[in-house]
Amino acid sequence: MTQEVKTLTLEDLIPGGETYRYAENLYGLQWWGDECIKPGMDTIYAVEPKTGKETVLVTRERINEALEKNRSGKLPSLYHVQFPWANKTQVLLNTGNKYIAYDFKTNQVVHTLEIQAKAANKDYCAAGRRVAYTVGNNLYVDNRAVTNEPAGIVCGQSVHRNEFGISKGTFWSPKGNLLAFYRMDESMVTQYPLVDVTARIAETNNIRYPMAGMTSHQVKVGIYRPSTGETIYLEMGDPTDRYFTNISWSPDERSLFLIEVNRDQNHAKLCQYDAENGRLVRVLYEEMHEKYVEPQHPILFLPWDDTKFIYQSQRDGFNHLYLMDLKTPLYGDTQQGKSGAKYREYLKTRQLTKGEWLVSDVLGFNAKRKEVVFTAVNGLSSGHYTVNVSNGKMNRPFDKTVESSHYGTLSSSGTYLIDYSSTRTEARNIDLTDTRSFKSVRLLAARNPYEGYRMPLSKREQLNPPTERPTCIIGS
């Protein structure tokens, strides 16, 4: 008997719909060194990446036993437990406004940090066991006020309307000794009313929003030292009509790097600042374009060489990786890129990846093999790759990639990754993948939630219609 083919409705497709169809998932997967951690409601498993063998690491009952002794409440599940310390048998727990370091080997709470109940924009630093957060428009670290600004000046939050890859407002240094943060003065910006219709009686909430041609907010970057309570601000000059983006630290915490973009958004400068006094050390790179520039990623230093870093640029028409060397300065002659791009290199620079595809994400490094592990995309095709920093060789050509969507998280050593993927016929696969051989162990193959439904035609199929409209009836 022929199975009936159903038609999709908005209720099936929109989250929150009564019949929304969601693919099965595994929540909370993460790395503890090179072991994959698989949390559940009541048990956390360690998964061996070569074989997929699971071993019980700790149970919720055991953790709650230690929390009760410490008067720290209970965990309702283990999905949000974090493993930020690769070389310790400790996990980070969050119970309301408490951050707790718990040793699952000794069943002891080893560190507790309680913050204000109204805390928002929380940023925990595992290296220093500190947490930065905001209350209202001001910034705090470990319950100490870092700023005391009036209304209209916001500290420790995302700025520049979340453009240029900005998603937060605090940036811990690698060892946790310093905290860089945004200070946004929007007191000169006109207020714009938004009506909240979800209240029983509609309410008006004002936000600061510059209409076209009107004055925009002004941003500064501060550096706070928790050990002394002192704060300095970078000597950046007049911040009017300037965007300060993609903040990052040097491994030794002596320098702060950021990419400055002008108001016209056609000129970007990679700048190095002295973290001790806030002065500009030098401009390392400039990129111009007749239409626009759009830096989205902070620089990433090589784990095995703190004088070299990865910079991402679209100057050849596609987003690619470039290796820059702080030890080898150049004069910075203007050079021509593609499609209207120009650039000046003040450091020795070598392009690591190239081709008519783009790097969408750098997952991390394999220090032993001197490789960068990244995700690449071209249209409907994507995949994970490695490139050797020494010789520029990729582990495989991009054209081997098939139509699919991929994203991943890398283990501490860069030997393995958790690969999340999907295709038009496979709703979600989760694999533990070796980054050298790309052999995988499958953790999940989710059943297609649209099984038995008539599917829309792809653009390719619209141009070359099939004789029968596709369905997702599996095994019929």
C-alpha positions in Angstrom: 0.0 0.0 0.0 1.4 3.4 -1.0 2.3 5.6 2.0 0.5 9.0 1.9 2.7 12.0 1.2 2.1 14.9 3.6 2.5 18.6 2.8 4.6 20.9 5.1 2.9 23.7 6.9 4.3 26.7 8.8 3.5 25.0 12.1 5.9 22.2 11.0 8.7 24.6 10.0 8.7 27.5 12.6 10.2 26.9 16.1 7.4 27.1 18.6 4.9 25.7 16.1 2.6 23.0 17.5 4.0 20.4 15.1 7.5 21.9 14.7 9.8 19.1 13.5 13.2 19.1 15.2 16.0 16.6 14.5 17.4 14.6 17.4 20.5 16.1 19.0 23.2 15.4 21.6 23.5 18.4 24.0 26.5 19.6 25.8 29.2 17.7 23.8 32.6 19.2 24.5 36.3 18.3 25.0 38.3 17.5 28.1 41.7 17.5 26.7 41.4 14.8 23.9 38.5 13.0 25.5 35.0 13.8 24.3 32.5 14.5 27.1 28.9 13.5 26.6 26.6 14.8 29.3 23.2 13.4 30.1 20.4 14.2 32.5 22.0 12.1 35.3 25.4 10.9 34.0 28.5 12.4 32.3 30.3 10.0 30.0 33.8 10.2 28.6 33.9 9.0 25.0 37.1 7.5 23.6 37.4 9.2 20.1 39.1 6.3 18.3 36.5 3.7 19.3 33.5 5.5 20.6 33.7 3.5 23.9 31.8 5.3 26.7 32.9 5.3 30.3 31.0 6.8 33.2 32.9 9.8 34.6 30.6 11.2 37.3 26.9 11.1 38.2 24.5 13.9 39.2 23.8 12.2 42.5 27.5 12.3 43.4 27.9 16.0 42.3 24.8 17.0 44.2 26.1 15.2 47.3 29.2 17.5 47.3 27.1 20.6 46.5 24.7 20.0 49.4 27.7 19.7 51.8 28.9 23.1 50.5 25.3 24.6 50.7 25.4 25.3 47.0 22.1 23.9 45.9 21.5 21.1 43.4 21.9 20.6 39.6 18.6 19.6 37.8 20.7 18.1 35.0 24.3 17.8 33.8 23.8 19.3 30.3 25.4 22.6 31.2 28.5 21.3 33.1 31.7 22.7 31.6 35.2 21.2 31.4 37.5 24.2 31.0 40.6 22.7 32.6 42.1 20.2 30.2 44.7 18.9 32.7 42.6 18.8 35.8 39.8 16.5 37.1 37.7 19.6 37.7 34.5 20.9 36.2 32.8 24.2 36.3 29.3 24.3 37.7 26.9 27.2 37.6 24.0 27.2 40.1 22.2 30.5 39.8 24.6 33.2 40.7 27.4 30.9 41.9 30.4 29.6 39.9 31.7 26.4 41.4 34.9 24.4 40.6 34.2 20.8 41.5 36.8 18.0 41.5 35.0 14.8 40.4 38.0 12.6 41.4 37.9 13.7 45.1 34.2 14.6 45.1 35.1 18.0 46.6 34.1 21.6 45.9 37.5 23.4 45.4 36.4 26.9 44.6 33.2 29.0 44.9 32.6 32.4 43.5 29.2 34.1 44.2 28.2 37.2 42.1 25.3 39.6 42.2 21.9 38.2 41.4 21.3 40.8 38.7 24.5 40.0 36.8 24.4 39.9 33.0 26.9 39.5 30.2 28.9 37.0 32.4 32.4 36.2 31.2 34.2 33.5 33.3 38.0 33.2 33.1 39.1 29.7 33.8 42.8 30.7 34.0 42.2 33.1 36.8 39.0 31.7 38.3 37.4 35.2 37.9 34.2 36.4 36.3 33.4 39.7 34.6 29.8 40.8 34.4 27.6 43.8 34.1 24.9 45.2 36.3 22.9 47.9 34.5 25.3 49.9 32.5 28.5 49.3 34.6 31.1 46.6 34.7 32.1 44.4 37.6 34.8 41.8 38.3 34.4 39.4 41.3 31.9 41.8 42.9 34.2 44.8 42.6 32.9 47.7 40.5 35.3 48.4 37.6 33.3 51.4 36.3 30.8 53.9 37.8 29.3 55.6 34.8 26.1 57.6 34.5 23.1 56.6 32.3 24.1 56.9 28.6 27.5 55.4 29.1 27.6 51.6 28.8 30.6 49.5 29.9 31.4 45.8 29.3 28.8 45.2 26.6 28.8 44.7 22.9 29.2 47.8 20.8 28.9 49.0 17.2 25.5 47.3 16.8 27.3 43.9 16.8 28.9 44.5 13.4 32.4 43.4 12.4 32.1 40.1 14.4 31.5 41.9 17.7 29.4 39.7 20.0 30.5 40.7 23.6 32.2 43.5 25.5 34.8 41.9 27.7 38.1 40.1 26.8 40.2 38.3 29.3 44.0 38.0 28.7 45.4 34.4 28.3 46.4 34.1 32.0 43.6 36.1 33.4 45.7 38.9 34.7 44.1 41.6 32.6 40.6 42.4 31.3 40.0 44.5 28.2 36.5 46.0 27.8 34.4 48.3 25.8 33.2 51.7 27.1 30.5 53.1 24.9 29.3 56.7 25.3 25.9 57.1 23.6 24.7 60.1 25.7 24.9 62.2 22.5 22.7 59.8 20.6 18.9 60.5 20.3 16.5 58.1 22.0 14.2 56.0 19.9 11.0 54.6 21.4 10.1 50.9 21.2 6.7 49.8 22.3 6.5 46.6 24.3 3.1 45.0 23.3 3.7 41.9 25.5 2.9 43.8 28.7 -0.7 43.9 29.9 -0.7 47.6 29.1 1.7 48.5 26.3 4.9 50.1 27.6 7.5 52.4 25.9 11.1 51.4 26.1 13.7 53.9 24.8 16.9 52.9 23.1 19.7 55.0 21.8 19.6 54.8 18.0 21.2 57.3 15.5 19.1 57.9 12.5 20.8 58.4 9.1 23.2 61.3 9.2 22.9 61.8 12.9 25.6 61.6 15.6 26.7 58.1 16.4 28.1 56.7 19.7 31.7 56.9 20.7 33.7 53.9 21.9 36.9 53.5 24.0 38.7 50.4 25.1 39.8 50.0 28.7 42.2 47.6 30.4 41.5 46.6 34.0 44.0 44.9 36.3 42.2 42.9 39.0 45.3 42.6 41.2 45.5 46.3 41.7 42.0 47.5 40.8 43.6 50.0 38.3 42.1 50.8 34.9 43.7 52.5 31.9 42.3 53.4 28.5 44.0 53.0 25.2 45.3 56.3 23.7 43.3 56.2 20.6 42.6 59.9 19.9 39.2 61.2 19.1 36.8 58.2 18.8 34.3 60.0 16.7 33.2 58.0 13.6 35.6 55.1 14.3 34.9 51.5 15.0 37.2 49.4 17.2 36.7 45.7 16.5 38.1 42.2 16.9 40.0 42.6 20.2 42.7 40.0 21.0 45.7 39.6 23.3 49.3 38.6 22.8 50.3 35.3 24.6 52.5 37.3 27.0 49.7 39.7 27.8 51.9 42.7 27.0 50.1 43.8 23.9 46.5 44.3 22.9 45.5 44.1 19.2 42.4 45.4 17.5 41.2 46.3 14.0 40.0 49.8 13.5 37.5 50.7 10.8 36.5 54.2 9.7 32.9 55.4 9.5 32.8 55.0 5.7 33.8 51.3 6.3 36.3 51.2 3.5 39.5 51.3 5.4 40.7 48.8 8.1 43.9 49.0 10.3 45.3 46.3 12.4 46.8 48.0 15.5 49.0 46.9 18.3 48.8 48.7 21.7 50.9 48.5 24.8 48.8 47.0 27.6 50.9 48.6 30.3 50.4 52.3 29.2 47.8 52.1 26.5 49.9 53.7 23.8 49.8 52.7 20.2 52.9 50.6 19.4 52.4 50.4 15.6 50.0 49.7 12.8 50.7 46.2 11.4 48.4 46.0 8.4 46.0 48.2 6.4 43.3 47.1 4.0 41.2 49.4 1.8 38.4 48.8 -0.7 36.5 51.0 -3.0 33.2 49.6 -1.7 33.7 48.3 1.9 35.9 46.2 4.2 34.4 43.9 6.8 36.9 42.4 9.3 35.1 39.7 11.2 37.8 37.8 13.1 40.5 38.7 15.7 44.0 37.6 15.1 45.1 34.1 16.4 48.7 33.5 17.6 50.3 30.2 16.8 50.6 28.1 20.0 54.2 27.1 19.2 55.4 30.6 18.1 54.2 33.7 19.9 55.7 36.0 17.2 53.5 34.7 14.4 49.7 35.0 14.1 46.8 34.2 11.6 45.0 37.1 10.0 41.8 36.6 8.0 41.2 38.8 4.9 39.0 39.0 1.8 41.5 41.0 -0.2 41.7 38.3 -2.9 37.9 38.2 -3.2 37.4 35.3 -0.7 38.0 35.1 3.0 41.4 33.3 3.5 44.1 32.8 6.1 47.4 34.8 6.1 50.4 34.2 8.3 52.0 37.4 9.7 55.4 37.6 11.5 55.9 40.3 14.2 59.7 39.8 14.0 60.0 40.9 10.3 58.8 44.4 9.6 58.2 45.8 6.1 57.9 49.3 4.7 54.2 48.9 3.9 54.0 49.7 0.2 50.5 49.9 -1.3 49.6 46.7 -3.2 46.6 45.8 -5.4 44.3 43.1 -4.4 41.2 41.8 -6.3 37.9 43.4 -7.1 38.9 46.9 -5.9 40.9 45.9 -2.8 44.3 47.5 -1.8 46.5 46.7 1.2 49.7 47.6 3.0 51.7 45.0 4.8 54.0 46.3 7.6 55.0 42.7 8.5 56.2 39.8 6.5 53.0 38.0 5.3 52.3 34.7 3.6 49.0 33.6 2.3 48.1 30.1 3.7 44.9 29.3 1.9 43.6 30.3 -1.5 41.0 29.4 -4.0 37.4 30.3 -5.0 36.0 29.2 -1.7 36.2 30.8 1.7 37.3 30.0 5.2 34.2 30.3 7.5 35.8 29.3 10.8 39.2 28.6 12.3 38.6 25.7 14.8 42.1 25.8 16.3 45.6 24.3 15.9 47.5 21.0 16.0 50.8 22.2 17.5 52.6 18.8 17.0 51.9 18.9 13.2 52.1 22.7 12.9 48.7 22.8 11.4 45.7 25.1 11.4 42.3 23.3 11.5 39.5 25.2 9.8 36.1 25.0 8.1 35.6 26.0 4.5 32.5 26.8 2.5 31.6 27.4 -1.2 27.9 27.7 -1.9 26.2 24.5 -0.6 29.5 22.7 0.0 31.4 22.8 3.2 34.0 20.7 5.1 36.8 20.6 7.7 40.4 21.0 6.5 44.0 21.4 7.8 46.8 23.5 6.3 50.4 23.1 7.3 51.9 26.5 8.4 55.4 25.5 7.4 54.8 24.5 3.8 51.2 25.7 3.1 50.0 22.2 2.1 46.3 21.4 2.7 45.3 17.9 3.7 42.9 17.6 0.7 41.7 19.8 -2.1 38.5 21.7 -1.5 36.8 20.3 -4.6 36.5 16.9 -2.9 33.8 18.5 -0.7 30.2 17.5 -1.2 27.0 19.4 -0.6 26.6 19.6 3.1 26.7 21.9 6.2 29.5 21.4 8.7 30.6 23.0 12.0 32.8 21.6 14.7 34.8 21.9 17.9 38.4 20.9 18.2 40.1 18.9 21.0 43.0 20.5 23.0 45.8 19.0 20.9 44.0 19.4 17.6 44.0 15.6 17.0 40.2 15.2 17.0 37.1 17.2 16.3 33.4 16.9 17.0 31.9 17.2 13.5 28.3 18.3 13.3 26.9 17.9 9.7 23.7 17.7 7.7 22.7 17.2 4.1 19.4 17.5 2.3 18.6 13.9 3.2 20.5 13.5 6.5 19.0 15.7 9.2 22.0 15.6 11.6 25.1 13.5 12.0 27.6 13.9 14.9 31.0 12.3 14.4 34.3 12.1 16.3 36.8 12.7 13.5 40.6 12.3 13.4 42.0 15.5 11.8 44.8 13.6 10.0 43.0 10.6 8.5 39.5 12.0 8.8 38.3 8.6 9.9 35.2 9.0 12.1 33.3 7.3 14.8 29.6 8.2 14.6 27.8 9.3 17.8 24.5 10.2 16.3 22.6 9.7 13.0 19.3 11.6 13.6 16.2 10.3 11.9 14.9 12.7 9.3 12.0 14.7 10.9 10.5 15.3 7.5 10.2 11.7 6.6 7.0 11.2 4.6 6.7 14.9 3.7 6.8 16.4 0.2 9.9 18.5 -0.1 10.3 21.8 -2.0 12.5 21.7 -5.2 16.1 22.9 -4.9 17.2 25.7 -7.3 19.0 23.0 -9.4 15.8 20.9 -9.6 13.8 24.0 -10.6 16.0 24.5 -13.6 15.9 20.7 -14.4 12.6 19.4 -12.9 12.6 15.7 -12.0 9.8 13.5 -13.4 8.5 13.0 -9.8 8.6 15.6 -7.0 11.0 14.5 -4.2 9.7 13.2 -0.9 11.4 12.2 2.3 9.7 8.8 2.5 12.6 6.6 3.8 12.5 2.8 3.1 9.1 2.9 1.4 
